[in-house]
Amino acid sequence: MDHETPSFEVPRHVLKVVFAQCLLESDGITIKRSIGREDAKFLDPFILLDEFTVSSPAGFPDHPHKGFEAITYMLEGAFASQDFNGHKSILKAGDVQWLNTGRGIIHSEMSAGEGQSKALQLWINLSSERKMLEPRCMEVESRDVARVEKGDFNVAVIVGESNGVRSAVDTVTPIMFLDFTLKPGAQVRQPVPRSWNAFAYVVEGAGVFGHPGAPPATEMQAVLLGDGDGVEVWNRSSEKPLRFLLIGGRPVGEAVVHRGPFVMNTEAEVEEAIQDFRNNRNGFQRRN
């Protein structure tokens, strides 16, 4: 299916480029954190973006979460996901999982199979009145992910809309999460609501964002974008494809306290969440 070239009036330029910080979580787990590191601590409504690699049999055993949504996007390998609501699944390359942690959930994400597994995970803040929603989870298999195929680029629509194609995933806090691949020499334009914050993360190759004369951003770099109603991206390479995520979202506009697995509005609320988890109450009743 062919679509008209997206149009917008004010292109977003680059405010800042940050390198992902490499963190050794434990034996067999490496995390590359872009949004969520010290010089890009919080980009409303986004708490963090992690690209993590897990070597079998490692993983993330039972652990709590509260107060945010999470999108997990598998790049390679497989993860076994399970939570205390009885939801079980195997996520494979290209699959997407949306999790609303809401008022509290305990889940695990373990490597499934041999070798390495790699995924991207995005945490999205919930407004204060929605932090006590019942937790929910859904998956979209790779074959069912909405896609746009053009002559010089393609895009997997993980959340939101691109070129007239919309994702099956609807987050509570409105966002877009698009996985673009541009052929050598290609250019792409993507509208982004002007009131939203937005950034890009380079997965492979190098790309020029926002202005044709800007220096290219490369792998493991997050590109924080300024005001505007769309973004332009160029792949200047004559040989290598460019793969990047374009992520934007409507700001929640509230105070954020992020401590470990909990994202609340105040320190007191975080302390309360910790005690609730320890005492199996207020969202964690089904812990055992």
N, C-alpha and C positions, 0 to 999 in steps of 0.2 A: 504494500500500500504506500502511495506517495503522499507527502504532506507539504504544504507551503512552508517556505523558510520562516521560522519564528521572527517576529519583529518586536522591537522595544525602542524607547526614546533615549534613555540615559544609561549608557553602559557603565557597569561597575569597574573601578580600577582597584589595583592592589594596595591595601593598607600595610600589610606586613606578611612576611614569609617566615615560618618557623620550622625547624627540623624536628622530626619526631625523636623523642627521648627513648633510648633503649633501656628497658628494665628487665632484670632477671627475677621473675616471680618465684620460681622454685626450680628444682631439677627438671629439665625437660620442657620448660615453659619460658618463652621470651616474648616480651611485649614491646611494641613500638607505639608510644603515646604522643599524639600531636595535640589535639584539643584536650586540655586537662593537665598539661605540663605547666610549669611556673609562669612562663611568659605568654601563655595562652590559656589561662586557668579556667575561664568560663566565658563562653560566647552564647549568650541567652538565645534560645532555650537549651543549648547543648552543654552537657556536663563533661563529656569526654568522648574521644574517638581513639580506639585501640586497634592496632593490627597485631594479632598474636599468633605465634607458632607453637604448637604442642607436639612433642614427640611421644609416641605410644610407649608405655601405658599411662602417661601423665594426664592431668586434667584438673578440673576444679570440682572437688567433692562438695557435698552438701554445704550450702552457705546461704545466708539471708540477703534479702533486698527489700527496699521500701522507698516509695516516693517518686518513682520515675518510670519511664518507658525505655526499653532496650530493643534495638534492631541488631540481630546477628546475621551476617552475610558470609556464607562459606565460600572460600576461594579454592581450597583443595583439601583432599582427605575427607574425614567424616568425624562428627561428634555425636555422642549419645546424650540426649537431654532428657531430664526427668525432674518433676516437681512434686510437692506434697499434695497437690490437687489431683494427682493420678495421671497427669499428662506425661506421655513418653513418646519420644521420636528419635529418629536417626537423621541428622542433617548431613547432606552430601554436597559436593561442589556445586555452587550455583544456587543452592537452596537459601531461603530467607525465613528467619523466625522473628515474630514480633511478640514481645512480652511486656505487659503492663504489670509492674510489680505492685502498684497501688498500695493498699494498707499493709501489705506484707506477704512475702512468699519465701520459701526455701526451695532451692533447686540445685541441680548438679549438671556439669558439662564435662564429659570425659571423652578422651580420644577413643574412637571406635575403628579398629583395624590397625594395620602395621604402618610403620613409617611416620611421616610428619603430616599434621593437619594444620591448615592456616585459615583464619577467619578475620573479619572486621566486625567490631562491635561499637555501636553508637548509643550513648545514653542521652535521653531527652527529658528535661525537667517537666514535672506536672505542676499545675497551679495548686495553691493551698487547698481549695475546695475539692480538688480531684485526687489529692494524695491518699484519700481514704476509700477510693473505689475498690471493688473486689478485683483481685488479680485475674488476668486473662492471658491466654497464649494462643497463637496460631502460627502455622507454617505455610509457605508457598514453595512447592517443589520447583526446581530449575526450569523444567519444561513448561510450567504454568506462569513463570514470571513474564510480565508485560514487556514487549521489546519493540524497538523501532530499528529497521534495517534500511540504511541509505547507501548510496554508492560509495561514499567516502568516510562514513562513520556509522556506528551503531550505538544504541543505548539500551541498557537494561533498566526499566523503571521499577526500582525497588519500592519507593513510596512516592506518591505525587503523580505528576503528569509531565510528559514531554512529547512534542510534535503530535498532539492530539490523542496520545495513548496514555491511559491511566492505570495505575497499579491497583491490585485487589486489596492492598493493605491500607487501612485508614488509621492513623495514629490519633490519640486524644488531643495532643498538642499538634497543630497543623505543621507539617514539614514536607520537604522534598528530599529524596535520596536517589540520585541518578548515577549510574555507572556507564561512563562514556568510553568508547574506544575509537580513536581517530587514526585513519591511515596516514602514512607519510605525506606531508604537504597539505593535509586537510584542515578545514576551519569549521567551527560550529558556533551557533548562537542559541542561547537558552534564556527565555524570560524567567525572572525571579520577582515575586511581589516586592514592591519598593519598601514596604514596612518591615520586611523580614531581614534578619541577619543571614549571611551566607559565607561559605568558604569552600575551597576545593582541596582535595588530597590526591597527590600523584602516586599511583600504584606502580606504573611502569612507564619508562621513557622520560621525555622532557616536554613541557608545554609552556607557551606564552599566554598569560592571562590578562584580560582587561584592556591592554593597549598593545598594538603591534610592535612597538619599539621596546617593550619591557623585557628585562632579562628572563630567561626561561626558568621555570621551577622544575625540580627533578624529583626522583623517587624519595620517599620518606619526608617530603616537604608538604606542609599545609599552607595554603594561600588564603589569607583573610581578606575578604572583599569589602569595598566601601559601599557608599550609597548608590542607588540606581535601580532600574527595573529590569535588568538583564545582564548577561555576561557573554563576552566573546572569548574564544580560545583558539589558538593556532598550534598545529604541530609543524614546526619548522624543519624537522628531520626529513631527509630524503630517503631514509632507509628503515627507520624504526617506527612502529606504532606508538601512540600515546594512549595510556589508560589512566583515567582519573575519575574520582568521585566528585560530584557537585552536590553539596548539601546546604539547604537553607531552611529556616523555620521562623514562625511568628514568635517574637519574644513574649515570655510570660510576665516579665516586669516586676518580679518579686525578689526579696532577699533569698539567698541560697546558702545553706550550710551543707557541705558535702564531706562526710567522714566515712571512709571505707565504703560499705555496701548501702549506706543510708543517705538520702538526699532530702533534706527538710528545709524549713524556713528559719529556724532558730537553733541555737546550741541546746536549749532546753528540750526542744522537740527531738533532737538527735539522741540526747540522753534518755528520753522517754522511750524512743524506739529500741535502744539497746536493752533497756530493762524489760520491755515487752518481749523481745526476743528471748532473753534469759528466762523469763517467767511464763512463756507460752501463752501470751494474751494479746488482745487488740490487734488481731491479724495473724498471729502466729499460733493460734489455738490448735491447728492441725499439725503441729510440728512432729509429734510422736505418732 
